[in-house]
Amino acid sequence: QWLQDEIMKLDAAQAAVRSEGASTQTIEGVYFRAHDLKGLGTTYQYPLVTRLAGSLCKLLDDPAKRMSAPLVLIDAHIDAIRAVVRDEIQTDDHPTGRILAETLEARVAAHRAG
């Protein structure tokens, strides 16, 4: 239930971006929720959530570049986190979980490389 509560907070941050638009404040809200999940995923037996949230944090880490992060990539991370919890994919030993994590991490790396 605690993990679901954290995901609901992330959903609310995503909804704020959609309803209010991407701003320093709304994107920062997503970053802080992702940062919380990065720290809590493994605690709640979901190291894959930690990995996915870590990838999202890496995308949004630099406040000076945060606004250039593609919204579609932010949404893809949030959708992936939601999906792995819904489908109880706890680790990247699961082939779907591994592919999700690797693909998102590659897209973040490509974005950061310019």
N, C-alpha and C positions, 0 to 999 in steps of 0.2 A: 504493500500500500504506500509506503514511503517513496518508493521509486515512482509510482504512479503520480503522487503529489508533485514530485519534481518535474515530471514530464508535463503535467498540467500547467506548471509555471512557465515551462519552455513554450508550450502551446499559446499561452497568454501573451508572451513576449512576441511570438511570431504573429499573432493576431493584431497586436499593436502596430507592427510594421505594416501589415496589410491595411489596417483602417486609418492610421495616422500618416502613413508613408514612411519611407526610410529617412531617418534623421539620426543625428549623433546620439540622441537619447534612446530612440527605439532600437537601434542596432546594438547599442551598449547593453540594453536590457537582454537581448538575445545572448550576447557574449557572457554576461554574468550568470545567466541560467545555465549555459553550456559549461561554464567553468565549475559551477556547483555539481553538475552531473559528472564531469570528468573526475571530480574527487570522490563521488559517491557510488558510481557504477559498480566498481569492484567490491565495495563494501556490501552492496545489495546482491552480490553473486552474478553481476553482469559486467565482466571485464570488457566485453564488446561495446557496451554503452560508454565505458571510460575511453576506449579507443576512438569511437566515433565523435564523442564530445570533445576529445582532445584535438581531433582533426578540425572540428569547427572552431575551437579556440585558436588554433594555429592560423586559420583563415582570418580571424578577427583580432588577433593579438595586438597588432600595431595600431594604436588609436589614429595615427596620421593617415593610415591606409584603409581603415575600417570601412569607410563609405564607398570604397571602390570594389568591395567584395560583391560578386554577382549574387543577386537575390535568389536566383534559381539554384545556386550552389548552397546557399544558406538553407533554403527550403529542402533540398535533397538530403542534407545532414539531419535535419529535424524529422523528415519523413522516415529516414533510415533508423533513427533512434526509436521512434514510435513503433516501427514495424518489428524490430528485433525484440522489443519488450512484448509486443502483442503476440508474436509467434514463439516466444520463449527461446530465442536464439541467444544463449548466454556468452558464448565464446567464439573466437574466430576459427575454431576447429571445424565449425559448421561451414560447408562450402559456400552457402549463400552469404553468411556473415563475413567470411574472408573476402569474397568478391566485392561486397558492398564497401568494406573498409578500405581495401586496396584501391578501388576505383575513386572513392572520394578523396583519399590521401593523394592520389596522383593528380586529381583536378586541382586540389589546393596547391600542390607543389608547382604545377604549371602556372597557376594564377600568380603565385608569389614570384615566379621567375620572370614574369612579364610576358 
